[in-house]
Amino acid sequence: MKLTSTVVLLAALVASASAHIAMMRPTPRGGYGTKDYNGRVHVYIGFKGQKYPCGGYPRGPVTKMKAGEVIPVLFWTPGITDTKKIPTKKLKPARHGGGFCEFSLSRDGGKSFQVIGSYSYSCPDVYYSWPVRIPRNIPDCKERGKCLFAWSWTAHLVAQFYHNCADVEISGVKKGKWPTKSIQLYNFKPHPRKTFPGDGKSHDKGSGPNQDEMKKNLK
């Protein structure tokens, strides 16, 4: 009986972990879904050794970006098979009531991340694209392993923090300036515990990007 109960419990934990959300486009370190190196890229920092920054994953495929380009960020959850399109079939992503998402860049391999956009309340959600603009006046960033595009999420219903990074090559402008605002860090040591307001939807489709926030992110 004890062995059976343990097996059932472990199966439930695995199913729960597998339903979380990861950045899908641009392709993050660690991949996603069946391309996930160890089955954990879509879980929170601190889960079974998942490390900050970038989940602790090594360098991944490079996505080329340009100053001023709009990046249509897409998210992944189990059940998504076409990773180039927003899903239409009903899935069960663990959205944890939404929360607060920040999109950022790093030029030092993840030692620091500077914010270029954010969405609140209903973020993240696999049923929408979440557009963010690369700053128009950013300089080049082309050193492999140093230049990163990142998504971070502090959830609403649980005190969890998620962090995915994509290796990027940015073609910038001469005498450009790097953004200066640092991302917010919560829910893993030594950072404080916090949850953000959300839409309360655990698995259902949310309302998508707030239009005012979208306009701000696309300036």
N, C-alpha and C positions, 0 to 999 in steps of 0.2 A: 504493500500500500504506500509505504513511504517513498519507494523508488518511483512508483507510478505518479505520485503527487509531484515529485521533484521534476520528472520529465515533462509533465503538463505545465508546471510553473515556468520551466526554462523555455518551452515552446511559446508560451504567452509572452515572455520577455523578448524573445527574438522577433516575434510578430510585431510587438509594439515598437521595437527599435527600427524595424524595417520600413515603418510607415512614415518616417520623418521626411524632412524636406532638405534638398541641397540645391545650390546654384547649378544650373545645367548649361546655360549659355551666358557668357563665355565659358568654355570648358575648364573646370577647376582642377587643381592638383588633386589626385586621388580618383578622378573620373566621376562616374555616377552609375547607379544601377549595376548592370552586368559588367560594366567597365570599371567598377569600383575595385581598387586594389585589395581591400580587406573587408568590405561589407559595412564600413562605418563612416563613410564620407558624409552621410546625411544625418548624423547624430550630433549631439551637443558636446561642447568642450568639457572634458572631464569624464565622459562615458568610456569606460574600458580603456583608459589611457589616451583618449583623444586629446591632442595637445594644441595649445595656442602658440604661435599663429598657424593658420592654414591647416589645422588638424594634425600638424606635424608631418605632412606629406612632403616627399621630395619634388623636385621640379617636374612640371608637366608640359603639355604641348603649348606652344606660343601662339597667342592671338594678336594680330597686328591691329593697331588702332591709330587714329589721327586726332590731333587737336581739333576740337569742335565737333567731333563725330558723336552721334547719338547711339548709345549702346542699349539695345532692347533686351534687358536681362530676362531670362526664362528660368523657371525652377523645375526640379525633378522630384518625383515621388514614385514608389513602386507601382507598376501598372502602365507607366509611360513607355512606349516602345519606339515611337517616332520622335526623336529628340530635336527635330528641327521645327516642330509645330506645337502650338498650344493644344492640349488635349481637349476633346469634346465629350468623351465617355466619362461616366461618373466614377471617381476614384475615392480613396479614403486617406488623403494626406493628413498627417497630424499637424494641424495648423496652430494648435495650442491657443486658440482665440485671437490669433494675429499678434500684434505687438509693434515693435519699432525696428525698422531695418535701416542700416546705413551702408552706403556704397563708397568705397574709398580707394586710394592709390598708395602704393609704397614704392620708394626708389632705393630702399636699403635692405631688401630681402625680407621684409616683415618685421623689422625692429620698430618701425613706426608706420602708421597709416593715417592719411589725411583725407578728410571727407570731401566728396564731390556731389553727393546727393543723399536724400533720405525719404522714406515713406513711413507713415505711422498707421495705427488703427487696424487696417485690414491686411497688412503685409506680414508674411509672404503668402502667395497664393499661386498655385500652378496653372490656374485657368486664365491668367492675364500676363501680358508683357509689362515689365516695369522699366520704362525708359529713363536713362541717365546720360547726361552729356559729359564727355571728356572736356575739361576746361579749354576754352578757345585760345588762351594765351599760355598754355603749358609748354615747357621746353621738351626736347627729346628725352626719352628714357629707353635705352636699347641694350643695356647690359643684362645678359641672360642670367636669370635667377635673382636679380635685384628688383626688377620692375614687375609689380603685381597690381591686379585689379581685384578688389575684395568685396564680399558681401558679409555683413554681420547682422545678427538678429537677436534681440532680447525679447523673449516671449511674454505673453499676457497671463496665461493661466498657470504657467509653471516657471520657476526661477531657473531658466536655462539660457545659455548663450551659444549661438551657432556662428561658425566662421569658416568660409570657403575662400580660396584664392585662385585666381587664374594668372598664369605667367603671360606677360604681355610685352609688346614692343610698341612704344608710342613715338610717332613722328610728330614733333612739336614745332614750335616757332623760335626764331632767334630772340635772345634776350627774354625768353618766357619766364614766368614765375610759377613756382610749385605751390599748391594749396597749403594752408597752414593749420586748419582746424583738425584736431586729433579726434579719432573715433572714441566712443564711450565703451568702457569695459565693465561688465558685471558678471556675477554668478559663477566665478571660478577664482581660486586663490591667486593673489591676495586681494582681489577686488570685492566690493560690497555686493550684497544680495539685493536684487531689485526686479520687479516686473513692470511692464508698461501697459497703459490702457490699450484695449483691443476691441474687436467686434464680438468676442465671445463664441465664435464658431469653431468647434473643435475639429470637424472634418468636412463640413459643408462649404460650398463656394461662397466667397465673400463678395464685397461690393467693388473690389478692385482699387486701383490707384486713385487717391484723392486728386481731383483736377487742379486744385490750387497748388498742391505739392508738386504735381507733374510740371506745371508751368514754371515753377521755381527751379526744378531740376533740369529744365531744358533751356534756361536762359543762356 
